């Protein structure tokens, strides 16, 4: 799914600096959106290859500064 879809839910349902749990994190789209929009995130996936992709992806994210 797209980062825009994750953004809609994260920004609507989770307060700034709040926590998001993604138990099937895959390539890290949800964690990417968490980092971008000032939320904490915990992502888990059974496939180690996917968690590594997610780690690399979030390491490259530019953070949106909160007021």
N, C-alpha and C positions, 0 to 999 in steps of 0.2 A: 504494500500500500504506500501511498505517497506521504511525504513529510507534511504536506498541507493538511491531510486528514488527521494525522497525529497531533498537529498543532491545534486544530479546532478543539479536540477533546481535552488536551492538556491545558490549554489556556482557559477553557470554559469550566473545567471540573476540578482543577488543582490550583490552589493559591500559590503565589510566588513563594519560593523556597520550600514548598510542600514536597511530598514524596509520591512517586509513581512506581508501581511494581508491574513489570512486564514478564510473566512467567514463561513466555514463548518468544523471546526477544529476537531470534533470527539474526538478521544482519544489522540490527540496532537502530531501526528507524525511530522507534519511540524514545530510546535513550538519546538519540541525536536531538530530537525535539525538546527533550527535558533540558539538555545542556544549553541549547539555543535560547530557551525562554525562562531560564532561571529556576528550574525545578530540579530536585534531587531525583535520581532514578536508580532502580535496581533491576537489572535484566538478567534472566537466566535462560539457558537453552541447553538441551541435552547434547547437541552437536558442538564439540569443541571448536571445530572449524568456523562455525557461525559466531561463536562468542569472540573469537579472535578478530573476525571482520568487524564486529560491533565495537570492539576496543579501539581498533585503528580508526574507524569512522568517527567515534566521539572525540578522539585525540585531536582530530583536524577541525573540529567545529569552532566557529567564532561565536562567542557568548554575547547575547544581547544584554547590555547593562541595565540593571533595575534602578528605578528612581530612589 
